[in-house]
Amino acid sequence: MTTTPISPAKIHISDKIAAAVYEGLMSRPKWLPSWLFYDAAGSRLFDEITRIPEYYVTRTERAILAKHATEIVARAAGEQVLRIVELGAGSADKTRLLLTAAADRQDTVFYEPVDVSASALVEAQLRIEDELPGVIVCPRVQDYTQDLELDPTLPKERRLLMYIGSSIGNFEPGESLMLLERVRAAMDMGDCFLLGVDLAKDEAVLQAAYDDAGGVTAAFNRNILTRLNRELDADFNLATFGHRAVWNSTESRMEMHLVSAKSQEVWLPGIDLRVGFEMGESIHTENSYKYKQGAAEALLAKTGFAPEVTWTDERGWFAVVLARAV
């Protein structure tokens, strides 16, 4: 069965979702961008993923930050007052560890969470300002992957920009390089950058984390089709698409796919497109790159940063790197 566009001219290319879905489903192999995961339902499912036993990423990084928060803040600030900026902040759950350490060190902490979700930022602002009165939250609704503009620092103030949660792993190598170059261009010399990266490890651990026994990750993956049904009037039958997680050792990445259980055709009226699927054909929905030891530091050094300290857990599963803009 083939994929047949009905009328490409009718596609609203200005609509980011429509354009991305059209491009991805017309490609060989088919793909969809991972940012489509994060509608309201997808965000709730991801929060659930972070709490399942198999998904080590969130709790391992949180433990590193909890252990070293005071040192991270002290190194980043030096003799200055620290302003904290976070990319892709979301609920800012782990960030509160660093905000608490900064608030213990100075009277007032300016915190600038940057995210595309205004609702997530409002929720985070209300919770943080209620729990940490010394923190002033200045949210920025912005797609940092396309553009990043930061407020200038005040006199005697230094910036700590955070990108945690292993979010950098969702980008292709060339894209991650460009993203970090964009981040560096928005920073001042002497500012610090805190990067969280998931490290390569035993395949069985990775497989379990991305295909949990309770099926939460599978539901998260299929929710992307629910979103297309809702927003593009598509008629995906979720029961005929299975979740598959694959370790690609050559590329050092976990991949997520949605695999068609039968030969079928899907109609997406919102973009005037009929898409054919052979039995076993997949839609590639996500990559999560797992960094080898020293790879994150090398990437930072290429993009205008000087790595200073790397903290890992005792198993060497996750790394948090502090680097300085030079």
C-alpha positions, 0 to 999 in steps of 0.5 A: 500500500502506498502513501498518496497525497490528495492535494498538497496545495491545501496544506496550511504550511504555516501550521507547525503541526500540519507541516511537520505531520505531512512531511513526516508521514510522506517520508521513507521511513515515516517519522513524527517529531517527538515534540508532538508527544507533549499535549496535556495528556502526553505531559501527564503520561510522561510525568507518570513515566518518571515515577515507574520503577524501570525509568531510572533517568529522573530519579538518578539525576534528581539524586545527583542534584540533591547531593551536589546542589550547594556545590553547583550553586557555589561554583556557578556564582563565585562571588556574584549573585546567581540568576538561574535560567532553565530551558524546557523547564516544564514543571521545574520539579528537580530545579527546586533543589538548586533554587533552594540552595541558591535561596539559602545563599542569597536573599533573592533569586531570579528564576527564568524558566523557558518553555513553549507551554504557558500553562506549565510555566504558570503552574510552576510559577505558582508552586515555586513562589509559594514554596520558596518566597525568596525566588522571583519567577520570571517565565518566558514562553519561547521555543528555545530550539529556534531562538533564545533571547535572555534578559541582561544580567544585573551588575554583580550578577552571574547566570546559571543556565540549566538544561537537565533531564537528558533533553539534549539526547532527543536531538540529532548530533548536528542539531545538538551542536547547533542548539548549544551554539545558540545557547552559548551565543545568548550567554555572557562570558563567565556564565555557567551552563549545567547539562544533564545527559543520560549515559550509555549502559546495559541494553536490558536496563535501557529496554526496560526503561523505554518499554515498561511492564505496565505499558505507560510508555506504550500509552505515551507513544500511542498518544501521539496518534490520539493527538493527530485524531483530535487536531487533524481529524485523522482516523488512526485506530490505536489498537492497530499500532504497537509500541516498539522500543529499540536499542540502536548500538551503532548510533548509541540511541534508544528509538521509539516506533509505532508499528502497524499490525496490519496493512491499512490506510489512514485518512487525515482530513486536516492535511488532506492526506491518505497514508498507507501502511504495510503490515510491520511498517513503523512510524519513528517517533523518538530518538534518545541518544545515550552519551559515552563517557566524555562525549558531553564534555567534548560537545560542550568544548566544541560550542564555546564552553569550558567543562569544569566538573562532571558529577555522576551516580555511583553506577555511572548511569547519568552525568551532570556537567557544569561548564563555563562560557568562554 
